[in-house]
Amino acid sequence: MLVHLRRSLIMAVICLVFFGFIYALAGTGVSQLLFKSEANGSLTADGSTLIGQPWNLTKCPGHLEGSCVFQGRPDDLGPYSSATLSPAEHPGDDPLALNGVPGSSGATNLGPRSAKLVTFTKELVAYWHARGVDPTPDLVTTSGSGYDPDISQQDALVQIPMVSKATGVSRAKLRALIVRETHPAQWGFLGAQYIDVLELNEGLAALK
């Protein structure tokens, strides 16, 4: 019995050392060596490229809020606190934190026959029309994750009139920026082309 107990304890210690320390440290080392940016959260000076930002809250002197930047999908718009609701005032998904207010993740779970969904969508369409944008379906429907940082090239193109008017940057320059910031499908065949909104707005800031 003591022999079996000793073998069990030795095996437990070996597993603890290997899987609890060596394996974890090796994984961390490989990720830091080969995928340092991704492992550290893909951070830039303005945030993470992996998490949607609340661009609709951006102050634009002389123009409606959010007009001077490209915006993401509606989940990125809040609400973030009781004082800053999304354009459609729907539950949406909170970011991890904003202005010291902690957020949470959770889908609205509204089905295609939901009257609330129809109302929210109409309000979002009106939100975009007030900014001179004819929105794509992506811009008035929420993503599944609630943190989608990406939009399609068409989602960005339709926002050019709004951004050009608010920033003074020509439409041609904005169109060239969008093309430059468009990422191809992963490995050329997985998914579709996409634009990271944070990277796009950082490129816009450089133009301004």
C-alpha positions as CSV (number, residue, x, y, z in Angstrom):
1,M,0.0,0.0,0.0
2,L,2.8,2.4,0.9
3,V,4.4,1.6,-2.5
4,H,1.3,2.6,-4.4
5,L,0.9,5.7,-2.3
6,R,4.5,6.8,-2.9
7,R,4.1,6.2,-6.7
8,S,0.9,8.2,-6.7
9,L,2.5,11.1,-4.9
10,I,5.5,11.1,-7.2
11,M,3.3,11.0,-10.2
12,A,1.2,13.9,-8.8
13,V,4.4,16.0,-8.2
14,I,5.7,15.2,-11.7
15,C,2.4,16.3,-13.3
16,L,2.2,19.4,-11.2
17,V,5.7,20.5,-12.1
18,F,5.4,19.6,-15.8
19,F,1.8,20.8,-16.5
20,G,1.7,23.5,-13.9
21,F,5.1,25.2,-14.5
22,I,7.2,23.8,-17.4
23,Y,4.3,23.6,-19.9
24,A,2.9,27.0,-19.0
25,L,6.3,28.7,-19.1
26,A,7.2,27.1,-22.4
27,G,3.9,28.2,-23.9
28,T,4.5,31.8,-22.6
29,G,8.0,31.8,-24.0
30,V,6.9,30.6,-27.4
31,S,4.1,33.1,-27.6
32,Q,6.4,36.0,-26.6
33,L,9.0,34.9,-29.1
34,L,6.7,34.3,-32.1
35,F,3.5,36.2,-31.3
36,K,4.5,39.0,-28.9
37,S,2.0,41.6,-30.1
38,E,-1.0,39.1,-30.0
39,A,0.1,37.6,-26.7
40,N,0.2,41.0,-25.1
41,G,-3.3,42.0,-26.3
42,S,-2.4,43.6,-29.6
43,L,-2.2,47.0,-27.9
44,T,-1.5,50.3,-29.6
45,A,-1.3,53.8,-28.1
46,D,-5.1,54.1,-28.4
47,G,-6.3,50.7,-27.3
48,S,-6.5,47.1,-28.4
49,T,-7.1,46.1,-32.0
50,L,-9.0,43.0,-30.7
51,I,-11.8,44.9,-29.0
52,G,-14.3,47.4,-30.5
53,Q,-14.0,51.0,-29.2
54,P,-16.9,53.4,-28.4
55,W,-16.2,55.7,-31.4
56,N,-19.7,57.2,-31.3
57,L,-18.6,59.1,-28.1
58,T,-15.8,60.9,-29.9
59,K,-16.1,64.6,-29.6
60,C,-16.1,66.5,-32.9
61,P,-16.3,70.2,-32.5
62,G,-18.9,71.7,-34.7
63,H,-20.3,68.3,-35.7
64,L,-22.3,65.5,-34.2
65,E,-20.5,63.2,-31.9
66,G,-18.6,60.4,-33.7
67,S,-18.7,62.2,-37.1
68,C,-15.0,62.8,-37.3
69,V,-14.0,59.1,-37.0
70,F,-15.0,55.9,-38.6
71,Q,-17.4,53.8,-36.4
72,G,-17.8,50.1,-35.8
73,R,-20.9,48.0,-35.4
74,P,-23.6,48.9,-33.0
75,D,-22.4,46.6,-30.2
76,D,-19.4,48.9,-29.9
77,L,-21.8,51.8,-29.1
78,G,-22.9,50.8,-25.6
79,P,-24.6,51.5,-23.3
80,Y,-21.6,52.2,-21.2
81,S,-23.3,53.8,-18.2
82,S,-26.8,55.1,-17.4
83,A,-25.7,58.5,-18.8
84,T,-24.3,57.4,-22.2
85,L,-26.7,55.1,-24.0
86,S,-26.2,53.7,-27.4
87,P,-27.9,55.6,-30.3
88,A,-30.7,53.1,-30.3
89,E,-30.9,52.9,-26.5
90,H,-30.8,49.1,-26.7
91,P,-29.1,46.8,-24.1
92,G,-26.2,46.0,-26.4
93,D,-22.9,44.9,-24.8
94,D,-20.7,46.9,-22.6
95,P,-17.0,47.2,-23.2
96,L,-14.6,45.8,-20.6
97,A,-14.5,49.3,-19.0
98,L,-15.0,52.9,-19.9
99,N,-14.4,56.0,-17.9
100,G,-14.0,53.9,-14.8
101,V,-17.4,52.1,-15.3
102,P,-17.0,48.3,-15.5
103,G,-18.7,46.6,-18.4
104,S,-20.1,43.1,-19.1
105,S,-20.7,40.8,-22.0
106,G,-24.0,39.4,-23.1
107,A,-26.0,39.3,-26.3
108,T,-29.4,40.9,-26.6
109,N,-30.9,37.6,-27.8
110,L,-33.5,39.4,-30.0
111,G,-34.9,37.2,-32.7
112,P,-35.9,38.3,-36.3
113,R,-39.5,38.7,-35.2
114,S,-38.8,40.9,-32.3
115,A,-40.6,44.2,-32.3
116,K,-37.8,45.7,-30.2
117,L,-35.2,44.7,-32.8
118,V,-37.2,46.5,-35.5
119,T,-37.4,49.6,-33.3
120,F,-33.7,49.6,-32.4
121,T,-32.8,49.1,-36.1
122,K,-34.9,52.0,-37.2
123,E,-33.4,54.2,-34.6
124,L,-29.9,53.2,-35.7
125,V,-30.8,54.0,-39.3
126,A,-32.0,57.4,-38.2
127,Y,-28.7,57.9,-36.2
128,W,-26.7,57.3,-39.4
129,H,-29.0,59.4,-41.6
130,A,-28.5,62.3,-39.3
131,R,-24.8,62.1,-40.1
132,G,-25.3,61.8,-43.9
133,V,-24.6,58.1,-44.1
134,D,-26.7,55.5,-45.9
135,P,-25.8,52.6,-43.5
136,T,-25.0,49.0,-44.5
137,P,-26.8,46.1,-42.7
138,D,-23.6,45.7,-40.5
139,L,-23.8,49.2,-39.2
140,V,-27.4,48.7,-37.9
141,T,-27.1,45.1,-36.6
142,T,-25.2,43.9,-33.7
143,S,-22.3,41.4,-33.8
144,G,-22.4,38.1,-32.0
145,S,-19.4,38.8,-29.8
146,G,-20.3,42.3,-28.7
147,Y,-16.6,43.3,-29.1
148,D,-16.2,43.1,-32.9
149,P,-13.3,45.4,-33.7
150,D,-13.7,45.0,-37.5
151,I,-15.9,46.2,-40.3
152,S,-16.1,45.4,-44.0
153,Q,-14.6,47.7,-46.6
154,Q,-18.2,48.7,-47.7
155,D,-19.0,49.6,-44.1
156,A,-16.1,52.1,-44.1
157,L,-16.8,53.4,-47.6
158,V,-20.3,54.5,-46.8
159,Q,-19.0,56.6,-43.9
160,I,-16.7,58.7,-46.2
161,P,-19.1,61.6,-46.6
162,M,-19.6,61.9,-42.9
163,V,-15.9,61.8,-42.0
164,S,-14.8,64.0,-44.9
165,K,-17.3,66.7,-43.9
166,A,-16.2,66.6,-40.2
167,T,-12.5,66.4,-40.8
168,G,-11.9,68.3,-44.0
169,V,-9.9,65.3,-45.4
170,S,-10.8,64.7,-49.1
171,R,-12.9,61.8,-50.1
172,A,-10.2,60.5,-52.4
173,K,-7.7,60.4,-49.5
174,L,-10.2,58.6,-47.3
175,R,-10.9,56.1,-50.0
176,A,-7.2,55.4,-50.4
177,L,-6.8,55.1,-46.7
178,I,-9.6,52.5,-46.6
179,V,-8.0,50.5,-49.4
180,R,-4.6,50.6,-47.6
181,E,-6.1,49.5,-44.3
182,T,-8.1,46.6,-45.8
183,H,-6.8,43.2,-44.6
184,P,-7.1,40.2,-46.9
185,A,-8.9,37.0,-45.8
186,Q,-6.7,34.9,-43.5
187,W,-4.3,32.9,-45.5
188,G,-6.1,34.1,-48.6
189,F,-9.2,31.9,-48.2
190,L,-10.5,31.9,-44.6
191,G,-13.3,34.4,-44.0
192,A,-13.5,37.7,-45.9
193,Q,-11.6,41.0,-46.2
194,Y,-11.8,43.2,-43.1
195,I,-10.8,46.5,-41.7
196,D,-9.8,47.1,-38.1
197,V,-11.6,50.3,-37.0
198,L,-8.9,51.2,-34.5
199,E,-6.1,51.0,-37.1
200,L,-8.3,52.8,-39.6
201,N,-8.8,55.7,-37.2
202,E,-5.1,55.8,-36.3
203,G,-4.4,56.2,-40.1
204,L,-7.1,58.9,-40.2
205,A,-5.4,60.8,-37.4
206,A,-2.2,60.7,-39.3
207,L,-3.9,62.2,-42.3
208,K,-5.4,65.0,-40.2
